[in-house]
Amino acid sequence: MKSHILKTIFFIAIFCGNLTNNISASVICPVSIPEQSKLFENTDYGAEYLIITYNEPGFVKKLQELQAFRIAQGISTKIITTTEIGGNSVDTIKNYISEAYTSWDIPPNVILLVGDHDKIPGPAFQSGKKQKTDISDNYYVDIDGDDLPEITIARLPIKDLFNLTNYIDRILAFETSPPDYSAYYNHPVTSMSWTDGLQNMFNAEVTNGFFNVGLNKEPVRENALFNGTVGDSWFVETDVLNYFGPNGLNYIPVTPADLTDWSGNAVNINTNLNSGAFLMVNLDHGTELGWSSPEYWKSDIQGINSADPFFIISINDLNGKFNWSSDCFAEGLINHQFGAAGVIASTTNLNDIASTEYYFALIDALWDNFMPDVNSGNNIYPFTLPAFANTKAKYHLAESGLTNIGSTIYGYHYFGEPFTPIYYNFPETLNIIHDNTFEAGVQSFEVTANVGSTICLSSNNSILATTTGTGNPISFFLDSLNCNDTLIVTVTKQNYIRYSADVVCSSITKIPKTDYENPIQLFPNPANDVVQIISNQLTVKLVSINLYNHSGKLIRKEKSLFFPYQIKRQGLPSGIYFLQIETDKNILESQKLIFK
């Protein structure tokens, strides 16, 4: 595993927490989010977020809207088509991803495959439960051959430009302006079917209890009887009941005797989703086309008409089998006009024990207070992202010591755009302070933002700097901006409304320095004590000089000067400094100065 991959704020949390065997948490897990300035800057050779799409007319143009949206929030993003990488075979795609991971200056941490199975095929694997061949995108991102993903991967199983446009427009609107009514955040839905001897009923009710106790919600149940009689047993081991029950986290009663409503059905499920629900969890018996109890099939998705996207976690066999003869259940949820923002579903038949371990780890990866002893307070996830939770749960499963886990690791997929977060609390407004304009040639810009927020400054579809908000002013040192540039300030935080503002040049009279042939020079540079500022154009006169330290703080300002001019060290410590030099020709020249 490449250590520099783990520097991103989005990927760090996957490997932090209760992981001890396969990786060294002490090496890769910081106690706080690292300084991100320049970390995500775009290069010609690499990006944190890689989108691979087949070359359908209009796809790239639409995906560029998503690319600009992610770059603005600090995620370097690259789009590549299957034509550009040499084809759409499994081997071609796998080789391209492996090469990117091992050799790019900024290797991908996240991959989104855009296209259905016939355009971007899912690699085949041998399922252990029924010894049949299934498909899994996990193969593409298992770089070192240990079955675990080195890269978080997601798929948009989109067939045409209409569905792609509908999906991207919906999620961008969702992240820009989340639902503004409380019912959406207060009523998540849990659903299960009762079958004697199985644990899925217990798992669903634990989740329902956590939503109530841990997240202060009023969750809705949609349950049904499938096989057996509800009695006094949850069919779980005593230590499991003690952990989640009244003697432990108090998510669930000692017996299921209080469960009396078993009338869950498709009409009720659609009513709940249309009334507003950020998430629905179903633990049931599944097929390629839906849930068998309570019955909810792909055809029932047409009854969803809410404009507000939701998320689905489906702990069922085969709901995500995207090479099915027609669209599978997960594809139907993504491609519906009013469908899901994201779906976790399996492409194969599952091992029940491994699936339970995966599921509890998944919920804990989304909300680290679900099992508060598991992450040991070391989860610094900045957003609630199901695609990343899917990856983290697979690592937890690998650490669990269970056997027969291959189909679970290979089976579960995330369908949807991987950086779209779950908003689970009514969104608040960020408190952001910064100037509304900048002067041409500026190299320092100050932003104040909420503690724990992610601040990104970008321009011309390139990331200039990102860092984490502290509640106090933060100075960013930037490459020189001119009046042709627009500085975009974007601030994001979990359960807050995304902030974005364009900062424009305050002066239209100043001429970018590129209109002149390097009129100003520093000598010597690096220097020990004194630096000469000279000009190779006799008609240029010196007006003012600003001296900044490496963090962008102004430490000296001088006016009414003449060429040649001396900058004296005067006790400044060794290091890098920046000079902003203005002349009577309205040139704002920026120069790096080093004192030894």
C-alpha positions in Angstrom: 0.0 0.0 0.0 1.3 3.4 -1.0 1.8 5.6 2.1 1.2 8.9 0.3 -2.3 7.8 -0.7 -3.3 8.0 3.0 -2.7 11.7 3.3 -6.1 12.6 1.9 -8.8 13.5 4.4 -11.3 11.3 2.7 -9.2 8.1 2.6 -7.5 8.2 6.0 -10.5 7.2 7.9 -10.9 3.9 6.0 -7.7 2.6 7.7 -8.2 4.1 11.1 -10.0 2.4 13.9 -10.0 -1.2 15.0 -7.5 -2.5 12.5 -4.5 -4.3 13.8 -3.4 -7.2 11.6 -3.0 -6.2 7.9 -1.9 -2.6 8.3 -0.1 -0.5 10.8 -2.7 2.0 12.2 0.0 3.8 14.2 1.8 4.8 11.0 -1.1 5.8 8.8 -3.7 7.2 11.3 -3.0 10.8 12.4 -4.7 12.2 15.4 -6.1 15.1 13.3 -6.6 15.9 9.7 -3.3 17.0 8.1 -2.7 20.4 6.4 -4.0 20.0 2.9 -2.6 23.1 1.2 -1.4 22.1 -2.3 -2.0 18.4 -1.6 -4.9 18.0 -4.1 -3.6 20.4 -6.7 -4.3 19.1 -10.2 -1.4 17.9 -12.3 -1.2 16.5 -15.8 -0.5 13.1 -14.3 -2.8 12.1 -11.6 -5.9 12.9 -9.5 -7.4 11.8 -6.3 -10.7 11.0 -8.0 -10.7 9.2 -11.3 -13.9 8.9 -13.4 -13.7 6.2 -16.1 -16.6 6.4 -18.6 -17.4 4.9 -21.9 -17.3 7.3 -24.8 -21.1 7.9 -25.2 -21.9 11.3 -26.9 -22.4 14.0 -24.3 -21.2 11.9 -21.3 -17.9 13.7 -20.9 -19.4 17.1 -21.1 -22.0 16.3 -18.4 -19.4 14.6 -16.2 -17.3 17.8 -16.5 -20.0 19.6 -14.4 -19.5 17.0 -11.7 -15.7 17.3 -12.1 -15.8 21.1 -11.6 -18.1 20.7 -8.6 -15.7 18.3 -6.9 -12.6 20.3 -7.8 -14.2 23.4 -6.2 -14.5 21.5 -2.9 -10.9 20.3 -2.9 -11.0 17.0 -4.7 -8.7 16.8 -7.7 -10.7 15.0 -10.4 -9.8 13.4 -13.7 -12.1 12.1 -16.4 -10.9 9.4 -18.8 -12.8 7.5 -21.5 -12.4 3.8 -22.3 -11.4 4.9 -25.8 -8.5 6.9 -24.3 -7.3 4.0 -22.2 -7.3 1.6 -25.2 -10.6 -0.2 -24.8 -13.2 -1.5 -22.4 -12.0 -5.0 -21.7 -11.6 -6.1 -18.1 -7.8 -6.5 -18.5 -7.4 -3.0 -20.1 -9.3 -1.3 -17.4 -7.6 -3.3 -14.6 -4.1 -2.5 -16.1 -4.9 1.2 -16.4 -6.1 1.4 -12.8 -3.1 -0.5 -11.5 -0.7 1.7 -13.4 -2.4 4.8 -12.1 -2.2 3.6 -8.5 1.5 2.6 -8.7 3.0 5.4 -10.9 0.8 8.6 -10.9 2.1 11.6 -9.0 -1.3 11.8 -7.4 -2.7 8.2 -7.4 -6.4 7.7 -7.4 -8.1 7.1 -4.0 -11.6 6.9 -5.5 -12.8 5.5 -8.8 -16.2 6.0 -10.4 -17.1 3.7 -13.3 -19.8 5.3 -15.5 -21.6 2.7 -17.6 -23.5 -0.5 -17.5 -22.0 -4.0 -17.8 -22.1 -4.0 -21.6 -19.9 -0.9 -21.7 -17.7 -1.3 -18.7 -17.9 -5.0 -17.8 -17.8 -6.3 -14.3 -15.0 -8.8 -13.7 -16.1 -12.4 -13.0 -15.4 -14.2 -9.7 -16.3 -17.5 -8.3 -18.9 -17.3 -5.5 -18.2 -19.6 -2.6 -21.8 -20.1 -1.4 -23.3 -21.7 -4.5 -20.1 -22.2 -6.5 -21.3 -20.1 -9.4 -19.8 -17.3 -11.3 -20.7 -13.7 -10.3 -19.3 -10.3 -11.1 -17.5 -7.8 -8.9 -15.8 -4.4 -9.5 -13.7 -5.2 -6.4 -11.2 -6.9 -8.7 -10.4 -3.6 -10.4 -9.1 -2.1 -7.2 -7.5 -5.1 -5.5 -4.1 -4.0 -6.6 -2.0 -6.4 -4.4 -4.1 -9.5 -4.7 -5.3 -9.8 -1.1 -9.0 -9.5 -2.1 -9.2 -6.1 -0.3 -9.7 -2.8 -2.2 -6.7 -0.4 -2.2 -9.0 2.2 -3.8 -12.7 3.0 -3.0 -14.8 2.1 -6.1 -18.3 3.0 -7.1 -20.4 2.5 -10.2 -23.0 4.5 -12.0 -24.8 1.9 -14.1 -26.0 4.5 -16.6 -27.1 3.6 -20.1 -27.8 7.0 -21.8 -27.3 10.7 -21.5 -30.9 11.3 -20.3 -30.3 9.2 -17.2 -26.9 10.6 -16.6 -28.1 14.2 -16.8 -31.0 13.5 -14.5 -28.8 11.8 -11.9 -26.0 14.4 -11.9 -28.5 17.3 -11.9 -30.2 15.8 -8.9 -27.2 15.2 -6.7 -25.6 18.5 -7.4 -28.9 20.2 -6.5 -29.1 18.0 -3.4 -25.6 19.0 -2.2 -26.1 22.6 -3.0 -29.5 22.9 -1.4 -30.4 19.9 0.8 -34.0 19.2 1.8 -35.4 21.9 4.1 -38.0 20.0 6.0 -37.5 18.1 9.2 -39.3 14.9 8.3 -36.6 14.0 5.8 -34.0 13.9 8.7 -36.3 12.5 11.4 -37.7 9.4 9.9 -35.2 6.9 8.5 -36.8 3.6 7.5 -35.8 0.1 8.6 -37.3 -3.0 7.0 -36.9 -6.7 7.5 -38.8 -10.0 7.3 -39.2 -12.4 10.2 -37.7 -15.9 9.6 -37.1 -18.3 12.5 -33.5 -19.0 13.1 -32.0 -16.0 11.2 -30.4 -12.9 12.6 -31.5 -10.3 10.0 -34.5 -9.3 12.2 -32.2 -8.6 15.1 -29.9 -6.6 12.9 -32.7 -4.4 11.6 -34.1 -3.7 15.0 -30.6 -2.9 16.4 -30.4 -0.3 13.6 -33.8 1.0 14.4 -32.9 1.4 18.0 -29.6 3.1 17.2 -31.5 5.6 15.0 -33.6 6.4 18.0 -31.1 6.3 20.8 -27.9 7.2 19.0 -29.2 9.7 16.4 -32.3 11.0 18.2 -34.6 10.1 15.3 -38.1 8.7 15.1 -37.4 5.8 12.7 -40.2 4.0 10.8 -40.6 0.2 10.5 -41.7 -1.7 7.5 -41.6 -5.3 8.6 -43.3 -8.5 7.4 -43.6 -12.2 8.4 -41.8 -14.5 6.0 -41.4 -17.8 7.8 -42.1 -18.8 11.4 -43.7 -17.3 14.5 -42.5 -14.3 16.5 -41.7 -15.6 20.0 -39.3 -14.7 22.7 -36.0 -15.2 21.0 -33.9 -13.0 18.6 -31.8 -16.1 17.6 -28.5 -14.5 18.6 -25.8 -15.4 21.1 -26.2 -14.0 24.6 -23.1 -11.8 24.4 -24.4 -10.2 21.2 -27.8 -9.5 22.9 -26.0 -8.1 26.0 -23.9 -5.8 23.9 -26.8 -4.2 21.9 -29.5 -4.8 24.5 -30.6 -3.3 27.9 -27.3 -4.4 29.5 -25.3 -2.6 26.9 -26.1 0.0 24.3 -29.8 -0.3 24.9 -30.7 -0.4 21.2 -33.0 -3.4 21.5 -35.3 -5.1 24.1 -34.5 -8.5 25.4 -37.2 -10.2 23.3 -39.1 -9.3 20.1 -42.4 -9.5 21.9 -43.2 -5.8 21.4 -43.1 -6.1 17.6 -46.7 -6.4 16.5 -47.0 -4.6 13.1 -46.1 -7.0 10.3 -48.0 -5.2 7.5 -45.0 -3.8 5.6 -45.6 -3.5 1.8 -44.6 -1.6 -1.3 -47.3 1.1 -0.9 -46.1 1.9 2.7 -42.5 1.9 1.6 -43.2 4.4 -1.2 -45.3 6.5 1.2 -42.3 6.7 3.6 -39.8 7.6 0.9 -42.1 10.2 -0.6 -42.7 11.8 2.8 -39.0 12.2 3.3 -36.3 9.8 4.5 -32.6 10.2 4.3 -32.0 6.4 4.4 -33.8 3.1 4.1 -32.2 -0.1 5.4 -33.6 -3.5 4.3 -32.5 -6.9 5.6 -34.5 -9.5 3.8 -34.5 -12.2 1.2 -33.5 -10.7 -2.1 -33.3 -11.5 -5.8 -32.0 -9.6 -8.8 -35.3 -7.8 -9.0 -36.1 -6.7 -5.4 -37.1 -7.7 -1.9 -39.3 -10.7 -1.3 -40.6 -9.8 2.2 -41.9 -7.2 2.6 -42.5 -7.4 -1.1 -40.9 -4.5 -3.0 -39.9 -5.1 -6.6 -38.2 -3.0 -9.3 -41.6 -2.2 -10.8 -42.6 -0.6 -7.4 -39.9 2.0 -7.8 -42.1 3.8 -10.2 -44.2 4.8 -7.2 -41.4 7.0 -5.8 -42.1 10.7 -6.7 -40.1 12.6 -4.1 -37.7 15.2 -5.5 -35.3 14.6 -2.6 -32.7 11.9 -3.1 -32.3 9.2 -0.5 -29.9 6.3 0.2 -30.6 2.6 0.3 -28.6 -0.1 2.2 -29.8 -3.5 1.0 -28.4 -6.5 2.9 -29.8 -9.1 0.5 -28.7 -11.5 -2.1 -28.3 -10.4 -5.7 -30.0 -6.9 -5.6 -26.9 -5.4 -7.2 -26.3 -8.0 -10.0 -25.8 -5.4 -12.7 -25.0 -8.0 -15.4 -28.6 -9.4 -15.1 -30.6 -9.8 -18.3 -32.4 -6.6 -17.6 -31.7 -3.8 -15.1 -31.3 -5.2 -11.6 -33.0 -3.7 -8.5 -30.1 -1.4 -7.6 -29.9 -0.1 -11.2 -33.6 0.6 -11.1 -33.2 2.7 -8.0 -30.4 4.8 -9.5 -31.9 5.3 -12.9 -35.4 6.3 -11.8 -36.3 9.9 -12.3 -36.8 10.3 -8.6 -34.5 7.5 -7.5 -31.8 7.1 -5.0 -28.6 9.1 -4.6 -26.7 5.9 -3.6 -27.4 2.2 -3.1 -25.3 -0.4 -1.3 -26.2 -3.9 -2.7 -24.7 -7.2 -3.5 -24.0 -8.8 -6.8 -24.0 -12.4 -5.4 -25.4 -14.7 -2.8 -24.1 -13.9 0.7 -22.8 -15.7 3.7 -25.1 -14.8 6.5 -22.5 -14.6 9.3 -20.0 -12.6 7.2 -22.8 -10.3 6.0 -23.8 -9.5 9.6 -20.2 -8.6 10.5 -20.0 -6.5 7.4 -23.3 -4.8 8.1 -22.5 -3.7 11.6 -19.1 -2.5 10.5 -20.8 -0.5 7.7 -23.2 1.3 10.1 -20.3 2.0 12.4 -18.3 3.4 9.5 -21.1 5.8 8.8 -21.7 6.7 12.4 -18.8 5.9 14.8 -21.1 6.2 17.9 -23.0 3.1 16.7 -20.4 0.8 18.3 -18.4 3.4 20.4 -15.7 1.0 21.5 -14.8 -0.2 18.0 -13.1 2.9 16.6 -11.5 4.0 19.8 -12.2 7.7 19.1 -9.9 7.6 16.1 -12.5 8.1 13.3 -11.9 11.5 11.7 -14.3 11.0 8.8 -15.1 14.4 7.5 -18.4 13.3 5.8 -20.9 10.5 6.0 -20.1 8.7 2.7 -21.5 5.3 2.1 -19.0 4.4 -0.7 -16.1 4.9 1.8 -18.0 3.0 4.5 -18.4 0.1 2.2 -14.6 0.0 1.8 -14.0 0.3 5.5 -16.4 -2.4 6.4 -14.6 -4.8 4.1 -11.3 -4.1 5.9 -13.1 -4.7 9.3 -14.5 -8.0 8.0 -11.0 -9.1 6.9 -9.8 -8.3 10.4 -12.6 -10.2 12.1 -11.1 -13.7 11.9 -14.2 -15.1 10.2 -13.9 -17.6 7.3 -15.9 -17.7 4.0 -15.8 -13.9 3.7 -14.8 -13.7 0.0 -18.3 -13.4 -1.5 -19.2 -10.7 1.0 -16.0 -8.6 0.2 -16.5 -9.1 -3.5 -20.3 -8.9 -3.5 -21.1 -5.6 -1.9 -21.0 -2.6 -4.2 -21.8 1.0 -4.0 -23.9 2.3 -6.8 -23.9 6.1 -7.1 -21.5 9.1 -7.0 -19.0 8.3 -4.2 -18.6 11.8 -2.7 -22.3 12.5 -2.3 -22.8 12.5 1.5 -25.8 11.4 3.6 -27.4 14.5 5.2 -28.9 13.0 8.4 -29.4 16.2 10.4 -31.3 19.3 9.4 -28.5 21.3 7.6 -27.1 24.4 9.2 -25.6 27.5 7.6 -21.8 27.9 7.7 -20.4 31.1 9.1 -17.8 32.2 6.5 -15.8 35.5 6.4 -13.5 36.6 3.6 -13.0 39.6 1.3 -15.3 39.8 -1.7 -12.6 41.1 -4.0 -8.8 40.7 -4.5 -6.2 42.9 -6.0 -4.3 41.7 -9.1 -1.1 39.9 -8.1 -2.4 39.0 -4.7 -0.6 36.1 -3.0 -2.3 36.1 0.4 -6.0 35.5 1.0 -7.7 35.1 4.4 -10.8 32.9 5.2 -12.6 32.3 8.5 -14.7 29.2 8.6 -16.4 26.8 11.1 -14.3 24.4 13.1 -13.9 21.2 11.2 -15.1 22.5 7.9 -13.1 21.9 4.7 -12.0 25.1 3.0 -10.9 25.1 -0.7 -9.7 27.9 -2.8 -9.8 27.2 -6.6 -9.5 29.1 -9.9 -9.8 28.1 -13.5 -10.8 24.6 -12.5 -7.6 24.1 -10.5 -7.2 23.7 -6.8 -5.0 26.4 -5.2 -5.2 25.3 -1.6 -7.3 23.4 0.9 -7.3 23.1 4.7 -9.5 22.6 7.7 -11.4 25.4 9.3 -10.6 26.4 12.8 -13.1 29.2 13.5 -10.3 31.7 13.3 -8.8 33.5 10.3 -6.6 31.4 8.1 -4.1 33.0 5.6 -3.5 31.1 2.3 -0.5 31.8 0.3 -1.5 31.5 -3.4 0.2 31.7 -6.8 -0.3 35.2 -8.2 -3.8 35.9 -9.4 -4.6 38.5 -12.1 -7.7 40.3 -13.1 -8.6 37.6 -15.6 -9.0 35.1 -12.8 -12.0 34.4 -10.5 -11.1 33.0 -7.1 -13.7 30.5 -5.9 -14.1 30.0 -2.1 -15.9 26.7 -1.3 -16.5 25.5 2.2 -18.2 22.1 3.1 -19.0 20.4 6.3 -21.2 17.4 7.2 -24.8 18.5 7.7 -24.1 22.0 6.7 -25.2 23.8 3.5 -22.4 24.0 1.0 -20.9 27.5 0.8 -19.5 28.8 -2.5 -18.6 32.3 -3.5 -16.8 33.9 -6.4 -14.2 36.5 -5.5 -13.3 38.8 -8.3 -10.5 41.3 -9.0 -11.1 44.7 -7.5 -9.1 46.7 -10.1 -9.6 46.6 -13.9 -6.7 48.9 -14.6 -3.8 46.8 -13.5 -2.0 44.8 -16.2 -1.0 41.2 -15.6 2.8 40.8 -15.4 2.8 38.5 -18.4 2.4 41.6 -20.6 6.0 42.5 -19.9 9.3 40.5 -20.2 10.3 39.9 -16.6 11.1 43.6 -15.9 12.1 43.0 -12.3 14.9 40.8 -10.9 16.3 39.9 -7.5 20.1 39.5 -6.9 21.5 37.5 -5.2 18.8 35.0 -4.5 19.2 33.0 -2.2 20.8 35.7 -0.1 22.6 36.0 3.3 21.7 39.5 4.3 20.9 42.0 1.4 19.0 41.5 -1.8 19.1 44.0 -4.7 15.8 44.7 -6.6 16.7 45.8 -10.1 14.7 46.4 -13.4 15.9 45.9 -16.9 13.6 48.5 -18.2 14.7 52.1 -17.5 11.2 53.6 -17.9 9.8 51.4 -15.1 9.7 53.1 -11.6 9.2 51.3 -8.3 6.1 52.3 -6.3 5.7 49.8 -3.4 7.0 46.6 -2.0 5.1 44.1 0.3 7.1 41.3 2.0 5.2 38.1 3.1 6.4 35.1 5.0 5.8 31.5 3.8 2.3 31.4 5.4 1.2 34.6 3.6 1.5 37.0 6.6 2.5 40.5 5.6 5.6 41.4 7.6 6.9 44.5 5.8 5.4 47.2 3.6 7.4 50.0 1.9 6.4 52.8 -0.4 7.8 55.6 -2.6 10.9 53.8 -3.7 13.5 53.9 -6.5 15.4 51.3 -8.5 17.7 49.8 -7.6 16.4 49.0 -4.2 17.8 47.0 -1.3 15.8 44.6 0.9 17.7 44.1 4.1 17.2 41.0 6.2 17.1 42.8 9.6 16.9 39.7 11.7 14.5 37.7 9.7 14.9 33.9 10.2 16.1 31.7 7.4 13.4 30.5 5.0 11.2 31.3 2.0 9.6 34.8 1.6 7.5 36.4 -1.1 7.8 39.9 -2.5 4.9 41.7 -4.1 6.4 44.5 -6.2 4.2 47.3 -7.8 5.5 49.6 -10.4 4.2 52.8 -12.0 3.3 50.7 -15.1 0.6 49.0 -12.9 2.7 45.8 -13.0 2.2 43.6 -9.9 5.3 41.4 -9.9 5.5 38.4 -7.5 8.9 37.0 -6.6 10.1 34.3 -4.3 13.0 35.3 -2.0 15.1 33.0 0.1 17.2 34.0 3.1 19.8 31.3 3.9 
